[in-house]
Amino acid sequence: MSRATFAASEDEPSETTRSVAQTVEAWVDLASPSHPFFFKALTDSFSNVEPTVTVREKTETVPLARQVGYDFRTVGKDYENPHLRKVGIPLRTAQLALEAPDADVALSSRNAMCILAAKVRGIPSIHFTDNDICAYVDGLAAEELYHRLEAQATHNVVPTAFRTEVLTDRGADPDSIHTYDGYKEDVYVAAFEPDPSFLDTIPFESQDFIVVRPEALSATYVDAEGSLVPDILAGAVERGVNVVYLPREGTDRAFADGLPPERVYVPDEPLSGLELAWHARCVLTGSGTMAREASRMQTPAVSFFPSTLISVDRALIEEGEIFHSRNAEDVLDYVESITDHDAQPDLTRARRVRREVADLTADLMNETLD
């Protein structure tokens, strides 16, 4: 699903927070759809970092890299077939090792391919992650190895909510681990500029609506017998709540069958997730990213993720930033409890976190230049 175009706020010149000691040639490798937004927001925070970008073909990663304005080369691809995927990762790692640009530092997120290729080329690496759970299905030895290789980055940058012992257990040097007070979604949410005309694309007479995104039931990290979405959609209709429903897969669309289209809107084209989060009364998702994005702009958020939660999600739930339940009635009761004041988004906190992450990254780049 596509997300919003963003730019640094014109009334916040401090968004360019730091200059590195000298001009830095940074190799940025984008391997997943969330990466273009994160790294564009980060690299735009510096006045003298010149990024050279490589992108893996994986779902929408290439078009999103283009959308944010990066010039890039496409190197390698992801495969839907799990057997081909095992071949695709080492193949792309070898391609990167051969084709990586000359750089002072490599920047990546949850990306062992870039870290290994950087090691081969003698390039220090700064790696950003927030996922401290390796696998949810027994026997995923390849995934465990992948995460162990991620931990070998020169520097690992993680939220304070992240369990750092996970990285040290995977072989990371404790001195290579650096924390910041926030979440990775803060970095790119902080650079978001809402489009006031976006609501013209939502066909409800009332501008009040919630967003519902189903669980990724086909993913290896999800352990659930069925989706909560049919009960949430049916209950929302019964309570007179407008829903923008965002199916993940073709089979998910059937959850809206038979429901009144004037109440449940299923877009034919991808809509901006950040625009939806900014304008919605609440964002409900069976996964983590959209809930975290909404919570970082202080929009009420619900997770009905069915498996073990990563530590950043648990922290946000404990802080009251995300409501979590696998009971549809409890979820809908929470939605109905939201006040107009609760539903007012704000980016002040996210901008503070973005500045902190930029400062930390600048310090680490300075260290690699010494």
N, C-alpha and C positions, 0 to 999 in steps of 0.2 A: 504494500500500500504506500502510495506516495505521501510525502509530508510537505510542510510549507517551505516556501522560499524565505530566507531570513537574511538580515544584514545587521551590522553593528548599529546601535542606536546613535543618532546624530547628536543627541543632547547629553551623551556620556562619553566625552573624549577619553576618559580614563579606561575605556574598554581596550585600547591599545596600552596594555599595562606595563609591559617591560620591553626593553631592548636587550638582546643578548650582547655579550662583550664584543662580538664581531659578527659580520654577516654569516649566517648558517645556511648551508645547503642541506635541507631536510628531505629524506626519502620517506614519503607517506604511502603505505600500502593499505588499500581498502578491500576488505575481504567479504563484508556483509552489508546489508542495506542501511544499517544505522551508522555506519562508519563515515560516509560523506558528510553528514551534518555535524557530527562530533568533531572531526578533524578540520573541517572548514572553519567552524567557530573558533577552534583552538589556534590554528595557524593565522587567522585574521587578527588574533590578539597581539601579534608581534609586528614590529616595524621593519625588522631586518632578518626575517626567516624566509627563505626562498624554497617553497616546496616543489619537489618533483614527484609526481603521483603515478602509481600503478594500481590497477583495479582488476579484481577477479570477477568473471561473469558468474553472478549468483543472484537469482531472482531480479530485483530492481536496482542492484548496486551500480551498474554501469549508467543507466539513465539518471539516477539520482546524483551520481558524481558529476554528470553533465549539468544537471539542474542547478547545483550549487555554484557552478562556475569554474570548476577545476579543469585544467588541461591535463590529459592523462594518456597513458598507454594501457591497453587491456592485455593482461598476462594470465593465461590459464582460466579454468572454469570449474564450477562446482557441478557434480553429477547427482541426479536424483536417485539413481540406482546405488544402493549401499555398497555393492561390490566394486563398482567403478569409482565410487568416492574414495575408497581406500587407495586406489591407484592414483586418483587425481591429485590428492594432497602431496604425496612425495614428488609427483611429476611437476606440479607447480612450484614446489620448493626448489627443484633443480633449475627450472626456468628462471626463477627469480635470482638464483645464485649466478646464473650466466648473464642475465639482462639487467640486474640492479644498477641504478645510476651511481656515479661517484657521489658520495654524500658524507657529511660530517656526522650525521645521526639518522637512525631509522625510527619512525614512529608507527606504531601499530596497536591494534586492540584485539585481544583473544585470537592471536594470529601467530602460531608457531612457525608457519611457512616463512614469514618475514624475518622472524628472530633467527632462524637457522641460516637463511640466506645471508643475513647481515653478518653473522659470525664467520661464514665462509669468506666474505668480502672484507672482513676486518673493520666493520662499521659498528660503533656502539649503538645499542638499541634502547628505546624507552617504550615500555609496553603498558597499556591501560587495560585493566580488567575489573569486573565486579561480580564475576560468577565463581563462587567457591564450592560449587557442587559439580563433580566431574561427570557422573553418569547416573541414570536412574534404572538402568537395565543391567542385570548381571552379564558378564562376559564381554563388555565393551572394552577389551584390552587396548584397541587402537585409540579410542578416545582418551583413556587414561594416559597413554603414552603422549598423545598430543598435548594434554594439559601439563604434563611433566616437562615437555620441551618448552612450553610457553614460559615456565618459571625460570628459564635460563637466560632471560633478558638481562641486559646490563642494569637496567632500572625497571622496577615494577611499581606502577602508580595505582593505588586502590582507595576506595572510600574508607573512612574510619570504621564503618559498619562491617567491612570485609574481615573475615577471619584470617589474619595474616599467617597463622600457623599452617594453613592449607598450602601456601606457597613454600614455606620452609620445609614442610613434609615432602614437597615435590622437588626439593633440592635447591631452592633459592637461597642465596646468601641473605641473612637478615638485614644487612646493611644496604641491600639493593631494594628494599621495600620502603615506599614512601606513601603517606596517607594524606588525605584532604577531608575537610569537614563538609561533606555534601555527597552528591550522587552524579554519575557521569551524565545523566540526562540534563542536569543543571547547565552544563557547558553549552549545549546547543539550544536548549529552551531559552537561555538568557539572550540569545541573538535573534529570537523570533520577533517578527513584526506583524501583528494581526491585520488582515485585510477586512476593512469595514463592509465591503460588498459581499463577503463570503456567504452571509445568511441568505442572499438572493438565490443561492443554489439549493437551499433546503426548502422543500415544498410544504411546510406546515404553516397554517394560519397563525398559530402561536409560535413565538421564537423559542419557547421552552422545549427542550428535547434532551434525551439521554443518548449516549452512544453505546452500542453493544457489539463486542468482538468475541467470537467463540474461542474455545480451547484449541490448541494445535494437537488434536487427538492422534494424528499420524506420526508425531515426533517421538523419537526414542526416549526423550526425557519426560514424557507425560504418561502417567499410569492412571487411566480412568476407563470405566466401562461405558460411559456415555456422557453426553453433553448436558449441561444445565440450561443451555440457551432456550430450548423449547418452552420450559416452564417460565423462564424470565420474560420471554416475549409475550406469551399468553397472559401472564400476570400483569405485565405493563399495559396491555390492551384493556384488560378488565378494570384497571385503575385509571384509565384515561390518560396514560403517559405516552407522549410521542417518542418514537425510537428511530434513530438512524442505525441500521443494522449492517454490519460489515463482514460478510462471510469470508472465510479464509479459502475454502475449497468449494468446488461445485456442489458437493454433497451438503455443505452447510446451508446453501440457499433454500433447501427444502424445509428448514426450520421455520421459514416465514410463510410457507404455503398455507393458504386459507385465512391468513390474517388480513385485516383491512389495510389496503395500501395508504389510505389517508392517515393511518396511525403508525404503520411500520414502513419506513422508506428504505429500500435496498438500492443504492446507487448503481447505475450501469457502468460508470467510470470511477476510477480511484479518486478519493477525496483526501485532502490534506489532513493528516492525523492531528497536527498541532492546531490547525484552524478549528477542527472539531472540538478538541480539548478546550480551547480558549472560549468557544461560544456555547458549549454544552453545559447543562446543569450538573451532569455527572457522567463520568466515563466508566463503563463496566467492561472488564476483559477477562478472558480465561487464561491469559498469559501475563507477563510482567511489564513489558516495555511501555505500553500505552498507559497503564495505571501509574507508572513512575513518571512519565512525561506530564500527565495531568496533575499529579500531586506536586510536581516541582513548579508549576505555574499556579499552584494553590486552587486548582479546580477539584471538587470532590471526586474521589476515585474509589472504585471497587475492584477487587481481584477475586475471581472464583477459580483460581488456579488449582488443579486437582491433586498435585503431587507435592513433594518436599520443596519448601520455599528456600531460595537462596537468602543469604544473611541480609542483603540490602533490603529485600522485600519484607523480611521479618522485622527489621528495624523500623521501616516506614509504617508497618501495621502497629507496632508497639507505640510509636510516636503519635498515632492517631491520624497519620497522613493518608493511609489507605485502609479501607474497611475490607476485611476478608471473610468470606463465608461460602460454603457449598450448599446453602439452603436458599432456594429462590425466594421464599416468603421473607426471610430475614433481609435478603438483598433489597427487595422492593420496599420493605419497611424503612430501610436506611435511606433509600432514594427519596421517599416521601417525607422524611424528616429534615431534608436539606432546606435551609432558609435562603432567602435572596442574598443575605449577607454572606453566607457560606459559599455561594456560587459566583463570587466576584474574584476573577483571576488577578494575579499580580506577579511581576517578574523581579522584584527587588532582591529577594533571597537568591534566586538563581544567578543574578548578575554578580553578587558577592562571591558565590562559589566559582563562577567562571574566572574571576580575577585571581582567586586563590590558586586554581589549577594552572592558570597561565604563569603566575609567579613561580610556582613549584617547577613547572616544565622549563622555564627560562633558567632557573638555578641548575637544573640537571644538564641542560645543554651547555651552560657555562662550564660545568664540571668536565664534560666530555671534551671540551676544547682546551682545557688546561694541560 
